[in-house]
Amino acid sequence: MTTISTFQLESQRGKDAPDELLAFLRDNRGGDVEVNLQQVSTLSGPQIELLLSGHRQWQSEGLSFSLVDANPELESRMTGFGIPSQLFSKEAE
């Protein structure tokens, strides 16, 4: 059974630096990951960039990278910014 590491992204009003997300991705490289967006209503440019880069890296390694518990409005906006819709899981598993 594969273990999935989960990161709870916090709403970061006024913060543009995705330091905690970057640290999580670095610490969990080589394993399946999911980023929980339940508490987030918007993402910063650097966060979007990190999520897209992470997705490409994990995909190239044949690993799972998913975004979970995003509200429909956020999901719609993020797919408009180029985040693939298949990254969004409808529920955390």
HTML snippet that shows the backbone in 3Dmol.js (N, CA, C, O; Angstrom):
<script src="https://3Dmol.org/build/3Dmol-min.js"></script>
<div id="view" style="width:600px;height:400px;position:relative"></div>
<script>
const pdb = `
ATOM      1  N   MET A   1       0.842  -1.182   0.000  1.00  0.00           N
ATOM      2  CA  MET A   1       0.000   0.000   0.000  1.00  0.00           C
ATOM      3  C   MET A   1       0.889   1.248   0.000  1.00  0.00           C
ATOM      4  O   MET A   1       1.843   1.341   0.772  1.00  0.00           O
ATOM      5  N   THR A   2       0.570   2.189  -0.862  1.00  0.00           N
ATOM      6  CA  THR A   2       1.355   3.407  -0.988  1.00  0.00           C
ATOM      7  C   THR A   2       0.906   4.446   0.036  1.00  0.00           C
ATOM      8  O   THR A   2      -0.289   4.672   0.221  1.00  0.00           O
ATOM      9  N   THR A   3       1.863   5.064   0.687  1.00  0.00           N
ATOM     10  CA  THR A   3       1.574   6.134   1.631  1.00  0.00           C
ATOM     11  C   THR A   3       1.627   7.466   0.891  1.00  0.00           C
ATOM     12  O   THR A   3       2.563   7.737   0.139  1.00  0.00           O
ATOM     13  N   ILE A   4       0.616   8.284   1.116  1.00  0.00           N
ATOM     14  CA  ILE A   4       0.560   9.605   0.501  1.00  0.00           C
ATOM     15  C   ILE A   4       0.807  10.646   1.583  1.00  0.00           C
ATOM     16  O   ILE A   4       0.114  10.669   2.600  1.00  0.00           O
ATOM     17  N   SER A   5       1.785  11.499   1.365  1.00  0.00           N
ATOM     18  CA  SER A   5       2.063  12.599   2.294  1.00  0.00           C
ATOM     19  C   SER A   5       1.149  13.764   1.951  1.00  0.00           C
ATOM     20  O   SER A   5       0.999  14.121   0.783  1.00  0.00           O
ATOM     21  N   THR A   6       0.538  14.356   2.975  1.00  0.00           N
ATOM     22  CA  THR A   6      -0.422  15.439   2.769  1.00  0.00           C
ATOM     23  C   THR A   6       0.068  16.729   3.397  1.00  0.00           C
ATOM     24  O   THR A   6       0.603  16.736   4.506  1.00  0.00           O
ATOM     25  N   PHE A   7      -0.123  17.818   2.673  1.00  0.00           N
ATOM     26  CA  PHE A   7       0.220  19.151   3.158  1.00  0.00           C
ATOM     27  C   PHE A   7      -1.049  19.991   3.186  1.00  0.00           C
ATOM     28  O   PHE A   7      -1.743  20.094   2.174  1.00  0.00           O
ATOM     29  N   GLN A   8      -1.360  20.593   4.330  1.00  0.00           N
ATOM     30  CA  GLN A   8      -2.522  21.473   4.468  1.00  0.00           C
ATOM     31  C   GLN A   8      -2.075  22.893   4.160  1.00  0.00           C
ATOM     32  O   GLN A   8      -1.412  23.533   4.977  1.00  0.00           O
ATOM     33  N   LEU A   9      -2.438  23.386   2.977  1.00  0.00           N
ATOM     34  CA  LEU A   9      -2.078  24.752   2.613  1.00  0.00           C
ATOM     35  C   LEU A   9      -2.987  25.706   3.367  1.00  0.00           C
ATOM     36  O   LEU A   9      -4.210  25.572   3.330  1.00  0.00           O
ATOM     37  N   GLU A  10      -2.396  26.654   4.040  1.00  0.00           N
ATOM     38  CA  GLU A  10      -3.147  27.632   4.823  1.00  0.00           C
ATOM     39  C   GLU A  10      -3.438  28.859   3.978  1.00  0.00           C
ATOM     40  O   GLU A  10      -2.694  29.176   3.051  1.00  0.00           O
ATOM     41  N   SER A  11      -4.513  29.538   4.300  1.00  0.00           N
ATOM     42  CA  SER A  11      -4.809  30.807   3.654  1.00  0.00           C
ATOM     43  C   SER A  11      -3.721  31.786   4.078  1.00  0.00           C
ATOM     44  O   SER A  11      -3.494  31.990   5.271  1.00  0.00           O
ATOM     45  N   GLN A  12      -3.055  32.385   3.109  1.00  0.00           N
ATOM     46  CA  GLN A  12      -1.911  33.245   3.415  1.00  0.00           C
ATOM     47  C   GLN A  12      -2.162  34.663   2.929  1.00  0.00           C
ATOM     48  O   GLN A  12      -1.481  35.135   2.019  1.00  0.00           O
ATOM     49  N   ARG A  13      -3.095  35.320   3.503  1.00  0.00           N
ATOM     50  CA  ARG A  13      -3.380  36.706   3.111  1.00  0.00           C
ATOM     51  C   ARG A  13      -2.149  37.574   3.306  1.00  0.00           C
ATOM     52  O   ARG A  13      -1.535  37.593   4.372  1.00  0.00           O
ATOM     53  N   GLY A  14      -1.807  38.291   2.242  1.00  0.00           N
ATOM     54  CA  GLY A  14      -0.692  39.211   2.336  1.00  0.00           C
ATOM     55  C   GLY A  14       0.668  38.564   2.186  1.00  0.00           C
ATOM     56  O   GLY A  14       1.678  39.265   2.133  1.00  0.00           O
ATOM     57  N   LYS A  15       0.719  37.236   2.116  1.00  0.00           N
ATOM     58  CA  LYS A  15       2.000  36.546   1.956  1.00  0.00           C
ATOM     59  C   LYS A  15       2.087  36.016   0.540  1.00  0.00           C
ATOM     60  O   LYS A  15       1.139  35.417   0.033  1.00  0.00           O
ATOM     61  N   ASP A  16       3.203  36.234  -0.083  1.00  0.00           N
ATOM     62  CA  ASP A  16       3.384  35.746  -1.441  1.00  0.00           C
ATOM     63  C   ASP A  16       4.411  34.626  -1.498  1.00  0.00           C
ATOM     64  O   ASP A  16       4.527  33.945  -2.518  1.00  0.00           O
ATOM     65  N   ALA A  17       5.159  34.424  -0.416  1.00  0.00           N
ATOM     66  CA  ALA A  17       6.222  33.422  -0.414  1.00  0.00           C
ATOM     67  C   ALA A  17       5.683  32.054   0.000  1.00  0.00           C
ATOM     68  O   ALA A  17       5.150  31.904   1.099  1.00  0.00           O
ATOM     69  N   PRO A  18       5.817  31.069  -0.865  1.00  0.00           N
ATOM     70  CA  PRO A  18       5.305  29.720  -0.568  1.00  0.00           C
ATOM     71  C   PRO A  18       6.341  28.833   0.131  1.00  0.00           C
ATOM     72  O   PRO A  18       6.504  27.666  -0.226  1.00  0.00           O
ATOM     73  N   ASP A  19       7.035  29.389   1.122  1.00  0.00           N
ATOM     74  CA  ASP A  19       8.140  28.673   1.763  1.00  0.00           C
ATOM     75  C   ASP A  19       7.741  27.321   2.341  1.00  0.00           C
ATOM     76  O   ASP A  19       8.466  26.342   2.161  1.00  0.00           O
ATOM     77  N   GLU A  20       6.607  27.245   3.032  1.00  0.00           N
ATOM     78  CA  GLU A  20       6.201  25.985   3.652  1.00  0.00           C
ATOM     79  C   GLU A  20       5.853  24.941   2.601  1.00  0.00           C
ATOM     80  O   GLU A  20       6.183  23.766   2.765  1.00  0.00           O
ATOM     81  N   LEU A  21       5.192  25.352   1.526  1.00  0.00           N
ATOM     82  CA  LEU A  21       4.864  24.432   0.436  1.00  0.00           C
ATOM     83  C   LEU A  21       6.137  23.904  -0.216  1.00  0.00           C
ATOM     84  O   LEU A  21       6.247  22.710  -0.492  1.00  0.00           O
ATOM     85  N   LEU A  22       7.084  24.779  -0.458  1.00  0.00           N
ATOM     86  CA  LEU A  22       8.357  24.372  -1.049  1.00  0.00           C
ATOM     87  C   LEU A  22       9.078  23.377  -0.146  1.00  0.00           C
ATOM     88  O   LEU A  22       9.609  22.376  -0.628  1.00  0.00           O
ATOM     89  N   ALA A  23       9.102  23.639   1.143  1.00  0.00           N
ATOM     90  CA  ALA A  23       9.761  22.728   2.092  1.00  0.00           C
ATOM     91  C   ALA A  23       9.071  21.360   2.085  1.00  0.00           C
ATOM     92  O   ALA A  23       9.742  20.328   2.100  1.00  0.00           O
ATOM     93  N   PHE A  24       7.743  21.351   2.062  1.00  0.00           N
ATOM     94  CA  PHE A  24       7.004  20.083   2.006  1.00  0.00           C
ATOM     95  C   PHE A  24       7.378  19.293   0.757  1.00  0.00           C
ATOM     96  O   PHE A  24       7.648  18.094   0.835  1.00  0.00           O
ATOM     97  N   LEU A  25       7.396  19.960  -0.392  1.00  0.00           N
ATOM     98  CA  LEU A  25       7.711  19.273  -1.645  1.00  0.00           C
ATOM     99  C   LEU A  25       9.145  18.735  -1.625  1.00  0.00           C
ATOM    100  O   LEU A  25       9.398  17.613  -2.064  1.00  0.00           O
ATOM    101  N   ARG A  26      10.056  19.521  -1.128  1.00  0.00           N
ATOM    102  CA  ARG A  26      11.452  19.060  -1.031  1.00  0.00           C
ATOM    103  C   ARG A  26      11.563  17.845  -0.115  1.00  0.00           C
ATOM    104  O   ARG A  26      12.247  16.876  -0.442  1.00  0.00           O
ATOM    105  N   ASP A  27      10.889  17.901   1.029  1.00  0.00           N
ATOM    106  CA  ASP A  27      10.967  16.819   2.014  1.00  0.00           C
ATOM    107  C   ASP A  27      10.297  15.535   1.538  1.00  0.00           C
ATOM    108  O   ASP A  27      10.616  14.453   2.031  1.00  0.00           O
ATOM    109  N   ASN A  28       9.379  15.643   0.594  1.00  0.00           N
ATOM    110  CA  ASN A  28       8.617  14.476   0.163  1.00  0.00           C
ATOM    111  C   ASN A  28       8.896  14.058  -1.270  1.00  0.00           C
ATOM    112  O   ASN A  28       8.136  13.290  -1.860  1.00  0.00           O
ATOM    113  N   ARG A  29       9.965  14.555  -1.816  1.00  0.00           N
ATOM    114  CA  ARG A  29      10.365  14.185  -3.168  1.00  0.00           C
ATOM    115  C   ARG A  29      10.606  12.685  -3.222  1.00  0.00           C
ATOM    116  O   ARG A  29      11.244  12.116  -2.336  1.00  0.00           O
ATOM    117  N   GLY A  30      10.096  12.058  -4.257  1.00  0.00           N
ATOM    118  CA  GLY A  30      10.262  10.616  -4.407  1.00  0.00           C
ATOM    119  C   GLY A  30       9.102   9.811  -3.870  1.00  0.00           C
ATOM    120  O   GLY A  30       9.128   8.581  -3.921  1.00  0.00           O
ATOM    121  N   GLY A  31       8.071  10.488  -3.348  1.00  0.00           N
ATOM    122  CA  GLY A  31       6.888   9.805  -2.834  1.00  0.00           C
ATOM    123  C   GLY A  31       5.624  10.494  -3.322  1.00  0.00           C
ATOM    124  O   GLY A  31       5.675  11.619  -3.820  1.00  0.00           O
ATOM    125  N   ASP A  32       4.508   9.830  -3.180  1.00  0.00           N
ATOM    126  CA  ASP A  32       3.227  10.405  -3.578  1.00  0.00           C
ATOM    127  C   ASP A  32       2.823  11.514  -2.606  1.00  0.00           C
ATOM    128  O   ASP A  32       2.994  11.381  -1.394  1.00  0.00           O
ATOM    129  N   VAL A  33       2.286  12.609  -3.151  1.00  0.00           N
ATOM    130  CA  VAL A  33       1.879  13.743  -2.313  1.00  0.00           C
ATOM    131  C   VAL A  33       0.510  14.271  -2.722  1.00  0.00           C
ATOM    132  O   VAL A  33       0.053  14.092  -3.851  1.00  0.00           O
ATOM    133  N   GLU A  34      -0.121  14.926  -1.759  1.00  0.00           N
ATOM    134  CA  GLU A  34      -1.336  15.684  -2.044  1.00  0.00           C
ATOM    135  C   GLU A  34      -1.286  16.970  -1.238  1.00  0.00           C
ATOM    136  O   GLU A  34      -0.754  17.021  -0.129  1.00  0.00           O
ATOM    137  N   VAL A  35      -1.862  18.015  -1.839  1.00  0.00           N
ATOM    138  CA  VAL A  35      -1.919  19.317  -1.194  1.00  0.00           C
ATOM    139  C   VAL A  35      -3.385  19.614  -0.937  1.00  0.00           C
ATOM    140  O   VAL A  35      -4.178  19.697  -1.875  1.00  0.00           O
ATOM    141  N   ASN A  36      -3.751  19.775   0.332  1.00  0.00           N
ATOM    142  CA  ASN A  36      -5.130  20.036   0.718  1.00  0.00           C
ATOM    143  C   ASN A  36      -5.385  21.540   0.645  1.00  0.00           C
ATOM    144  O   ASN A  36      -4.693  22.329   1.287  1.00  0.00           O
ATOM    145  N   LEU A  37      -6.385  21.925  -0.144  1.00  0.00           N
ATOM    146  CA  LEU A  37      -6.705  23.336  -0.371  1.00  0.00           C
ATOM    147  C   LEU A  37      -7.996  23.769   0.328  1.00  0.00           C
ATOM    148  O   LEU A  37      -8.576  24.795  -0.027  1.00  0.00           O
ATOM    149  N   GLN A  38      -8.442  23.007   1.302  1.00  0.00           N
ATOM    150  CA  GLN A  38      -9.716  23.268   1.968  1.00  0.00           C
ATOM    151  C   GLN A  38      -9.803  24.677   2.562  1.00  0.00           C
ATOM    152  O   GLN A  38     -10.872  25.286   2.525  1.00  0.00           O
ATOM    153  N   GLN A  39      -8.722  25.198   3.098  1.00  0.00           N
ATOM    154  CA  GLN A  39      -8.747  26.499   3.774  1.00  0.00           C
ATOM    155  C   GLN A  39      -8.318  27.651   2.868  1.00  0.00           C
ATOM    156  O   GLN A  39      -8.092  28.764   3.343  1.00  0.00           O
ATOM    157  N   VAL A  40      -8.206  27.387   1.568  1.00  0.00           N
ATOM    158  CA  VAL A  40      -7.662  28.371   0.647  1.00  0.00           C
ATOM    159  C   VAL A  40      -8.731  28.874  -0.312  1.00  0.00           C
ATOM    160  O   VAL A  40      -9.469  28.086  -0.903  1.00  0.00           O
ATOM    161  N   SER A  41      -8.808  30.202  -0.461  1.00  0.00           N
ATOM    162  CA  SER A  41      -9.749  30.776  -1.423  1.00  0.00           C
ATOM    163  C   SER A  41      -9.032  31.337  -2.646  1.00  0.00           C
ATOM    164  O   SER A  41      -9.653  31.588  -3.679  1.00  0.00           O
ATOM    165  N   THR A  42      -7.730  31.530  -2.523  1.00  0.00           N
ATOM    166  CA  THR A  42      -6.928  32.019  -3.644  1.00  0.00           C
ATOM    167  C   THR A  42      -5.486  31.569  -3.461  1.00  0.00           C
ATOM    168  O   THR A  42      -5.042  31.306  -2.344  1.00  0.00           O
ATOM    169  N   LEU A  43      -4.774  31.485  -4.557  1.00  0.00           N
ATOM    170  CA  LEU A  43      -3.358  31.121  -4.517  1.00  0.00           C
ATOM    171  C   LEU A  43      -2.535  32.244  -5.117  1.00  0.00           C
ATOM    172  O   LEU A  43      -2.976  32.921  -6.046  1.00  0.00           O
ATOM    173  N   SER A  44      -1.346  32.438  -4.588  1.00  0.00           N
ATOM    174  CA  SER A  44      -0.437  33.453  -5.132  1.00  0.00           C
ATOM    175  C   SER A  44       0.231  32.911  -6.391  1.00  0.00           C
ATOM    176  O   SER A  44       0.211  31.707  -6.647  1.00  0.00           O
ATOM    177  N   GLY A  45       0.816  33.800  -7.162  1.00  0.00           N
ATOM    178  CA  GLY A  45       1.559  33.396  -8.351  1.00  0.00           C
ATOM    179  C   GLY A  45       2.665  32.402  -8.041  1.00  0.00           C
ATOM    180  O   GLY A  45       2.780  31.387  -8.728  1.00  0.00           O
ATOM    181  N   PRO A  46       3.493  32.666  -7.015  1.00  0.00           N
ATOM    182  CA  PRO A  46       4.541  31.703  -6.671  1.00  0.00           C
ATOM    183  C   PRO A  46       3.983  30.332  -6.254  1.00  0.00           C
ATOM    184  O   PRO A  46       4.592  29.303  -6.547  1.00  0.00           O
ATOM    185  N   GLN A  47       2.839  30.315  -5.577  1.00  0.00           N
ATOM    186  CA  GLN A  47       2.237  29.042  -5.193  1.00  0.00           C
ATOM    187  C   GLN A  47       1.772  28.273  -6.435  1.00  0.00           C
ATOM    188  O   GLN A  47       1.988  27.065  -6.535  1.00  0.00           O
ATOM    189  N   ILE A  48       1.139  28.967  -7.371  1.00  0.00           N
ATOM    190  CA  ILE A  48       0.692  28.330  -8.608  1.00  0.00           C
ATOM    191  C   ILE A  48       1.893  27.765  -9.361  1.00  0.00           C
ATOM    192  O   ILE A  48       1.863  26.638  -9.855  1.00  0.00           O
ATOM    193  N   GLU A  49       2.938  28.566  -9.437  1.00  0.00           N
ATOM    194  CA  GLU A  49       4.156  28.138 -10.119  1.00  0.00           C
ATOM    195  C   GLU A  49       4.745  26.880  -9.477  1.00  0.00           C
ATOM    196  O   GLU A  49       5.166  25.958 -10.175  1.00  0.00           O
ATOM    197  N   LEU A  50       4.771  26.851  -8.140  1.00  0.00           N
ATOM    198  CA  LEU A  50       5.285  25.682  -7.421  1.00  0.00           C
ATOM    199  C   LEU A  50       4.427  24.453  -7.668  1.00  0.00           C
ATOM    200  O   LEU A  50       4.951  23.355  -7.858  1.00  0.00           O
ATOM    201  N   LEU A  51       3.107  24.632  -7.667  1.00  0.00           N
ATOM    202  CA  LEU A  51       2.209  23.502  -7.909  1.00  0.00           C
ATOM    203  C   LEU A  51       2.385  22.948  -9.318  1.00  0.00           C
ATOM    204  O   LEU A  51       2.398  21.732  -9.511  1.00  0.00           O
ATOM    205  N   LEU A  52       2.518  23.828 -10.295  1.00  0.00           N
ATOM    206  CA  LEU A  52       2.732  23.375 -11.671  1.00  0.00           C
ATOM    207  C   LEU A  52       4.082  22.670 -11.817  1.00  0.00           C
ATOM    208  O   LEU A  52       4.171  21.623 -12.458  1.00  0.00           O
ATOM    209  N   SER A  53       5.121  23.238 -11.230  1.00  0.00           N
ATOM    210  CA  SER A  53       6.450  22.616 -11.284  1.00  0.00           C
ATOM    211  C   SER A  53       6.448  21.266 -10.573  1.00  0.00           C
ATOM    212  O   SER A  53       7.000  20.283 -11.067  1.00  0.00           O
ATOM    213  N   GLY A  54       5.817  21.243  -9.412  1.00  0.00           N
ATOM    214  CA  GLY A  54       5.722  19.988  -8.663  1.00  0.00           C
ATOM    215  C   GLY A  54       4.997  18.921  -9.453  1.00  0.00           C
ATOM    216  O   GLY A  54       5.435  17.772  -9.515  1.00  0.00           O
ATOM    217  N   HIS A  55       3.884  19.307 -10.058  1.00  0.00           N
ATOM    218  CA  HIS A  55       3.117  18.348 -10.867  1.00  0.00           C
ATOM    219  C   HIS A  55       3.977  17.767 -11.977  1.00  0.00           C
ATOM    220  O   HIS A  55       3.994  16.553 -12.178  1.00  0.00           O
ATOM    221  N   ARG A  56       4.689  18.619 -12.696  1.00  0.00           N
ATOM    222  CA  ARG A  56       5.548  18.135 -13.792  1.00  0.00           C
ATOM    223  C   ARG A  56       6.643  17.201 -13.269  1.00  0.00           C
ATOM    224  O   ARG A  56       6.917  16.163 -13.871  1.00  0.00           O
ATOM    225  N   GLN A  57       7.265  17.571 -12.150  1.00  0.00           N
ATOM    226  CA  GLN A  57       8.331  16.749 -11.585  1.00  0.00           C
ATOM    227  C   GLN A  57       7.801  15.386 -11.144  1.00  0.00           C
ATOM    228  O   GLN A  57       8.378  14.354 -11.485  1.00  0.00           O
ATOM    229  N   TRP A  58       6.703  15.383 -10.387  1.00  0.00           N
ATOM    230  CA  TRP A  58       6.148  14.128  -9.895  1.00  0.00           C
ATOM    231  C   TRP A  58       5.681  13.255 -11.072  1.00  0.00           C
ATOM    232  O   TRP A  58       5.874  12.039 -11.064  1.00  0.00           O
ATOM    233  N   GLN A  59       5.076  13.878 -12.067  1.00  0.00           N
ATOM    234  CA  GLN A  59       4.602  13.141 -13.238  1.00  0.00           C
ATOM    235  C   GLN A  59       5.786  12.492 -13.964  1.00  0.00           C
ATOM    236  O   GLN A  59       5.695  11.340 -14.390  1.00  0.00           O
ATOM    237  N   SER A  60       6.888  13.223 -14.105  1.00  0.00           N
ATOM    238  CA  SER A  60       8.056  12.676 -14.795  1.00  0.00           C
ATOM    239  C   SER A  60       8.660  11.490 -14.037  1.00  0.00           C
ATOM    240  O   SER A  60       9.330  10.645 -14.631  1.00  0.00           O
ATOM    241  N   GLU A  61       8.421  11.433 -12.729  1.00  0.00           N
ATOM    242  CA  GLU A  61       8.933  10.334 -11.911  1.00  0.00           C
ATOM    243  C   GLU A  61       7.910   9.220 -11.724  1.00  0.00           C
ATOM    244  O   GLU A  61       8.174   8.234 -11.036  1.00  0.00           O
ATOM    245  N   GLY A  62       6.733   9.384 -12.347  1.00  0.00           N
ATOM    246  CA  GLY A  62       5.688   8.367 -12.243  1.00  0.00           C
ATOM    247  C   GLY A  62       5.019   8.312 -10.891  1.00  0.00           C
ATOM    248  O   GLY A  62       4.502   7.269 -10.492  1.00  0.00           O
ATOM    249  N   LEU A  63       5.024   9.436 -10.178  1.00  0.00           N
ATOM    250  CA  LEU A  63       4.440   9.505  -8.842  1.00  0.00           C
ATOM    251  C   LEU A  63       3.149  10.319  -8.847  1.00  0.00           C
ATOM    252  O   LEU A  63       2.881  11.080  -9.777  1.00  0.00           O
ATOM    253  N   SER A  64       2.363  10.145  -7.802  1.00  0.00           N
ATOM    254  CA  SER A  64       1.080  10.848  -7.674  1.00  0.00           C
ATOM    255  C   SER A  64       1.268  12.220  -7.030  1.00  0.00           C
ATOM    256  O   SER A  64       1.953  12.361  -6.016  1.00  0.00           O
ATOM    257  N   PHE A  65       0.646  13.224  -7.642  1.00  0.00           N
ATOM    258  CA  PHE A  65       0.652  14.600  -7.134  1.00  0.00           C
ATOM    259  C   PHE A  65      -0.764  15.117  -7.334  1.00  0.00           C
ATOM    260  O   PHE A  65      -1.211  15.258  -8.472  1.00  0.00           O
ATOM    261  N   SER A  66      -1.479  15.403  -6.249  1.00  0.00           N
ATOM    262  CA  SER A  66      -2.864  15.840  -6.412  1.00  0.00           C
ATOM    263  C   SER A  66      -3.207  16.979  -5.464  1.00  0.00           C
ATOM    264  O   SER A  66      -2.577  17.170  -4.424  1.00  0.00           O
ATOM    265  N   LEU A  67      -4.221  17.719  -5.860  1.00  0.00           N
ATOM    266  CA  LEU A  67      -4.774  18.814  -5.065  1.00  0.00           C
ATOM    267  C   LEU A  67      -6.146  18.352  -4.592  1.00  0.00           C
ATOM    268  O   LEU A  67      -6.977  17.941  -5.402  1.00  0.00           O
ATOM    269  N   VAL A  68      -6.388  18.418  -3.287  1.00  0.00           N
ATOM    270  CA  VAL A  68      -7.634  17.891  -2.733  1.00  0.00           C
ATOM    271  C   VAL A  68      -8.404  18.965  -1.975  1.00  0.00           C
ATOM    272  O   VAL A  68      -7.844  19.942  -1.479  1.00  0.00           O
ATOM    273  N   ASP A  69      -9.701  18.742  -1.907  1.00  0.00           N
ATOM    274  CA  ASP A  69     -10.624  19.580  -1.129  1.00  0.00           C
ATOM    275  C   ASP A  69     -10.638  21.050  -1.536  1.00  0.00           C
ATOM    276  O   ASP A  69     -10.842  21.923  -0.693  1.00  0.00           O
ATOM    277  N   ALA A  70     -10.423  21.330  -2.814  1.00  0.00           N
ATOM    278  CA  ALA A  70     -10.524  22.711  -3.308  1.00  0.00           C
ATOM    279  C   ALA A  70     -11.989  23.045  -3.540  1.00  0.00           C
ATOM    280  O   ALA A  70     -12.750  22.200  -4.010  1.00  0.00           O
ATOM    281  N   ASN A  71     -12.390  24.268  -3.214  1.00  0.00           N
ATOM    282  CA  ASN A  71     -13.762  24.648  -3.513  1.00  0.00           C
ATOM    283  C   ASN A  71     -13.898  24.822  -5.029  1.00  0.00           C
ATOM    284  O   ASN A  71     -12.912  25.115  -5.706  1.00  0.00           O
ATOM    285  N   PRO A  72     -15.100  24.646  -5.563  1.00  0.00           N
ATOM    286  CA  PRO A  72     -15.294  24.691  -7.019  1.00  0.00           C
ATOM    287  C   PRO A  72     -14.842  25.996  -7.675  1.00  0.00           C
ATOM    288  O   PRO A  72     -14.325  25.981  -8.792  1.00  0.00           O
ATOM    289  N   GLU A  73     -15.033  27.116  -6.991  1.00  0.00           N
ATOM    290  CA  GLU A  73     -14.618  28.405  -7.547  1.00  0.00           C
ATOM    291  C   GLU A  73     -13.099  28.480  -7.690  1.00  0.00           C
ATOM    292  O   GLU A  73     -12.591  28.928  -8.718  1.00  0.00           O
ATOM    293  N   LEU A  74     -12.378  28.043  -6.664  1.00  0.00           N
ATOM    294  CA  LEU A  74     -10.918  28.034  -6.720  1.00  0.00           C
ATOM    295  C   LEU A  74     -10.444  27.092  -7.820  1.00  0.00           C
ATOM    296  O   LEU A  74      -9.547  27.435  -8.590  1.00  0.00           O
ATOM    297  N   GLU A  75     -11.037  25.916  -7.894  1.00  0.00           N
ATOM    298  CA  GLU A  75     -10.659  24.949  -8.918  1.00  0.00           C
ATOM    299  C   GLU A  75     -10.847  25.532 -10.318  1.00  0.00           C
ATOM    300  O   GLU A  75      -9.988  25.362 -11.184  1.00  0.00           O
ATOM    301  N   SER A  76     -11.953  26.207 -10.537  1.00  0.00           N
ATOM    302  CA  SER A  76     -12.228  26.817 -11.835  1.00  0.00           C
ATOM    303  C   SER A  76     -11.186  27.883 -12.183  1.00  0.00           C
ATOM    304  O   SER A  76     -10.681  27.925 -13.305  1.00  0.00           O
ATOM    305  N   ARG A  77     -10.873  28.740 -11.214  1.00  0.00           N
ATOM    306  CA  ARG A  77      -9.869  29.785 -11.454  1.00  0.00           C
ATOM    307  C   ARG A  77      -8.489  29.187 -11.719  1.00  0.00           C
ATOM    308  O   ARG A  77      -7.759  29.654 -12.593  1.00  0.00           O
ATOM    309  N   MET A  78      -8.145  28.162 -10.963  1.00  0.00           N
ATOM    310  CA  MET A  78      -6.812  27.581 -11.101  1.00  0.00           C
ATOM    311  C   MET A  78      -6.658  26.834 -12.421  1.00  0.00           C
ATOM    312  O   MET A  78      -5.575  26.861 -13.006  1.00  0.00           O
ATOM    313  N   THR A  79      -7.685  26.178 -12.903  1.00  0.00           N
ATOM    314  CA  THR A  79      -7.581  25.532 -14.209  1.00  0.00           C
ATOM    315  C   THR A  79      -7.433  26.601 -15.294  1.00  0.00           C
ATOM    316  O   THR A  79      -6.795  26.358 -16.319  1.00  0.00           O
ATOM    317  N   GLY A  80      -8.016  27.773 -15.077  1.00  0.00           N
ATOM    318  CA  GLY A  80      -7.837  28.891 -15.994  1.00  0.00           C
ATOM    319  C   GLY A  80      -6.398  29.384 -16.038  1.00  0.00           C
ATOM    320  O   GLY A  80      -5.960  29.936 -17.047  1.00  0.00           O
ATOM    321  N   PHE A  81      -5.655  29.185 -14.938  1.00  0.00           N
ATOM    322  CA  PHE A  81      -4.241  29.579 -14.877  1.00  0.00           C
ATOM    323  C   PHE A  81      -3.316  28.476 -15.377  1.00  0.00           C
ATOM    324  O   PHE A  81      -2.095  28.636 -15.369  1.00  0.00           O
ATOM    325  N   GLY A  82      -3.890  27.365 -15.809  1.00  0.00           N
ATOM    326  CA  GLY A  82      -3.078  26.304 -16.385  1.00  0.00           C
ATOM    327  C   GLY A  82      -2.850  25.090 -15.524  1.00  0.00           C
ATOM    328  O   GLY A  82      -2.141  24.172 -15.939  1.00  0.00           O
ATOM    329  N   ILE A  83      -3.430  25.051 -14.328  1.00  0.00           N
ATOM    330  CA  ILE A  83      -3.302  23.846 -13.519  1.00  0.00           C
ATOM    331  C   ILE A  83      -4.250  22.799 -14.100  1.00  0.00           C
ATOM    332  O   ILE A  83      -5.453  23.047 -14.188  1.00  0.00           O
ATOM    333  N   PRO A  84      -3.737  21.636 -14.497  1.00  0.00           N
ATOM    334  CA  PRO A  84      -4.581  20.612 -15.119  1.00  0.00           C
ATOM    335  C   PRO A  84      -5.723  20.173 -14.202  1.00  0.00           C
ATOM    336  O   PRO A  84      -5.518  19.919 -13.015  1.00  0.00           O
ATOM    337  N   SER A  85      -6.921  20.088 -14.767  1.00  0.00           N
ATOM    338  CA  SER A  85      -8.092  19.742 -13.958  1.00  0.00           C
ATOM    339  C   SER A  85      -7.974  18.362 -13.326  1.00  0.00           C
ATOM    340  O   SER A  85      -8.560  18.125 -12.269  1.00  0.00           O
ATOM    341  N   GLN A  86      -7.232  17.443 -13.944  1.00  0.00           N
ATOM    342  CA  GLN A  86      -7.094  16.107 -13.371  1.00  0.00           C
ATOM    343  C   GLN A  86      -6.292  16.101 -12.068  1.00  0.00           C
ATOM    344  O   GLN A  86      -6.289  15.103 -11.348  1.00  0.00           O
ATOM    345  N   LEU A  87      -5.611  17.214 -11.763  1.00  0.00           N
ATOM    346  CA  LEU A  87      -4.895  17.305 -10.488  1.00  0.00           C
ATOM    347  C   LEU A  87      -5.844  17.422  -9.305  1.00  0.00           C
ATOM    348  O   LEU A  87      -5.494  17.061  -8.182  1.00  0.00           O
ATOM    349  N   PHE A  88      -7.040  17.927  -9.560  1.00  0.00           N
ATOM    350  CA  PHE A  88      -7.989  18.158  -8.477  1.00  0.00           C
ATOM    351  C   PHE A  88      -8.765  16.889  -8.163  1.00  0.00           C
ATOM    352  O   PHE A  88      -9.532  16.392  -8.987  1.00  0.00           O
ATOM    353  N   SER A  89      -8.554  16.379  -6.968  1.00  0.00           N
ATOM    354  CA  SER A  89      -9.292  15.220  -6.493  1.00  0.00           C
ATOM    355  C   SER A  89     -10.517  15.747  -5.755  1.00  0.00           C
ATOM    356  O   SER A  89     -10.433  16.733  -5.022  1.00  0.00           O
ATOM    357  N   LYS A  90     -11.642  15.093  -5.950  1.00  0.00           N
ATOM    358  CA  LYS A  90     -12.878  15.566  -5.327  1.00  0.00           C
ATOM    359  C   LYS A  90     -12.917  15.318  -3.827  1.00  0.00           C
ATOM    360  O   LYS A  90     -13.679  15.967  -3.111  1.00  0.00           O
ATOM    361  N   GLU A  91     -12.105  14.386  -3.347  1.00  0.00           N
ATOM    362  CA  GLU A  91     -12.068  14.108  -1.914  1.00  0.00           C
ATOM    363  C   GLU A  91     -10.707  13.589  -1.537  1.00  0.00           C
ATOM    364  O   GLU A  91     -10.017  12.982  -2.356  1.00  0.00           O
ATOM    365  N   ALA A  92     -10.320  13.820  -0.321  1.00  0.00           N
ATOM    366  CA  ALA A  92      -9.056  13.274   0.172  1.00  0.00           C
ATOM    367  C   ALA A  92      -9.234  11.791   0.403  1.00  0.00           C
ATOM    368  O   ALA A  92     -10.225  11.365   0.997  1.00  0.00           O
ATOM    369  N   GLU A  93      -8.284  11.004  -0.060  1.00  0.00           N
ATOM    370  CA  GLU A  93      -8.390   9.552   0.117  1.00  0.00           C
ATOM    371  C   GLU A  93      -7.318   9.070   1.055  1.00  0.00           C
ATOM    372  O   GLU A  93      -7.235   7.874   1.336  1.00  0.00           O
TER     373      GLU A  93
END
`;
const viewer = $3Dmol.createViewer("view");
viewer.addModel(pdb, "pdb");
viewer.setStyle({}, {cartoon: {color: "spectrum"}});
viewer.zoomTo();
viewer.render();
</script>
